Amino acid sequence: MRRRIVMSMLVGVILSASTFLGAGPASAAPPADAVRPVGTPVRSADQTADTPHDAPAETPTGTASETPSGVAADAPAEFGTDWHDPLTAAPPVARPATKSCAVTVAEAQFRDFTPYRGTYTPPGGCGDRWSKVVLRLDGKVKGRQFDRLGYLHIGGVEILRTSTPEPSPDGIQWSVEKDVTRYSDTFRRAGDVEMLIGNVVDDTYTGVLDVKVALTFYAEGGALKSAATPDRVLTLQDGTLTTPRNSERIVAEVYATGSGGGCEEYWYLTVPDPAPYSCKADRGPYREVQIKVDGQLAGIAEPFPTVWTGGWSNPFLWYVIPGPRAFDIKPIEYDLTPFAGLLDDGRPHRIDVSVVGVPAGQTGWSAPVDVLVWQDVKRAHVTGALTEARAGDLTNSSTYTPGSEERLDTVGGHRLTTAGYVDTSHGRVWTTVRRTLADTSAHRWTDGENTDALKATWTDDETVTVDGRGPAGVTRTHRTYTMDGTTTLAADDRLRTVVTLGDRAAVDETRGGRRTAWSRLDDTYAGDATYTANVPRDQRHAVGTTSERYRLYGSDGCYDRALVTVQGVLARDRSDC
């Protein structure tokens, strides 16, 4: 019952999609020391705020977790009032050694849900064709605050979606870098800037988010030419898209986030009736992000199961190392090129994005759309046709097994094939896109949700075949997302969370049956943190060990970095390759 009581206290501060877009918080925040025990499903962005300030954990025998083998043993016995600034093991953005020009696009202190608005002007002195464009966000915050979601638009185009770390009483600083070269078309023109990281500052939640964002443009130089980027970057106008009539390749980006609206921040834990759990969805946890063109299904994708920096009821897991993608939320990409013949008629076409599985009438997802377009410069009008749009049956089955340990097993999946051609100045080009989704999860919990556990795997396989002038080119992408975690609230109110998250991808490109490029990504996070719930900060006696290993290798080289923290102290930072 304790979990349900705390849940009702916290539900008012869940960041709904409408709040994220600027409507403001639904209600007042919970008491400063209201900590959601195990049951409150995986704490998420804006629910955590200052929830437990504690740490890792007791082992099954009740002793504090040990310092990992090979790690310096000079970490404090428990979390203090300050810890290492947030960082990730992901690689920095490579920067060319050419002339650069920097432009500050936003500088603001976010205290509420008022967006920052300004004007962007292209840089002078670096030309208007760049070898690379790099975005850098620098932030700082001090005191007590929830994790918050944010976005940055230039000329209406979303170029960054992010979330924030939770601060220490003494204050933290963090940064985010992103390669935004693909938006070069947007950066060549002056445009309006809008940025928002919705926040609440009051007598309890004191952290003001102080943020600066800059773009650095790297000019061409020597053998380094301008990057191959889309010719146009478009946004929807009243839900419709009008492409140039000579578009020969079209890719939609959707920055889909389950950002609030009740339990959609942790959609992977929802259950249908009659299972007795506090987060409900009519058909359980299966989610699928769909895009439609004029009502026709054009793309399907698994949403990434982002865990925000208060997730799994335990902020001590994320104070230094966030979960994968938490600071740089990647868009879902849909290759809409099979629809180019239809879209190139010069008329507006309806584009709809929806999330399968969200209960009817419930908010909680935000899904802005950017559209990247490559044009045939030698032809004013490219014609073509959609020749196939075939979807398999969507499967979604959740089986509830009652008992002293309740259990919900879910299996879901979907297939979609689209194909079409365009008649270009260099001949007829066929594009076929095949995508297959699969989701399996086992959710276990006890009465009162004092133990709450999930083991889940999501796969998203995509094959894009382009057949035209010369041998056919094929790009195969296999994405796998994993989550394996357990939160337990003991009789003495010691709350322990043990969780592992995985973000993996394998990409292979072939031409005429011969591999031309390949890559393998494995980003794995692991954490074990414990604290005493329902007490003031100075009595939480938090301990915790967290780690991340980010490996990326392939035809472009190798990157391998591992981080380990103990009680908020960076204990290991190792790079291989």
Secondary structure by P-SEA (a helix, b strand, c coil): caaaaaaaaccccccccccccccccccccccccccccccccccccccccccccbbbbbccccccccccccccccccccccccccccccccccccccccbbbbbbcbbbbbcccbbbbbbbbccccccccccbbbbbbbbccccccccccccccccccccccbbbbbbcccccccccccccccccccccbbbbbbbbccccccccccbbbbbbbbbbbbcccccccccccccbbbbbcccbbbccccccbbbbbbbccccccccccccccccccccccccccccccbbbbbbbcccccccccccccccccccccccccccccccccccbbbbbbbbcccccccccccbbbbbbbbbcccccccccbbbbbbbbbbbcccccbbbbbbcbbbbccbbbbbbbbbccbbbbbbbccbbbbbbccccccccbbbbbbbbbbbbbbbbbbcccccbbbbbbbbbbbbbbbbbccccbbbbbbbbbbbbbbbbbbccccbbbbbbbbbbbbbbbbbccccccccbbbbbbbbbbbbbbccccccccccccccbbbbbbbcccbbbbbbbbbccccccbbbbcc
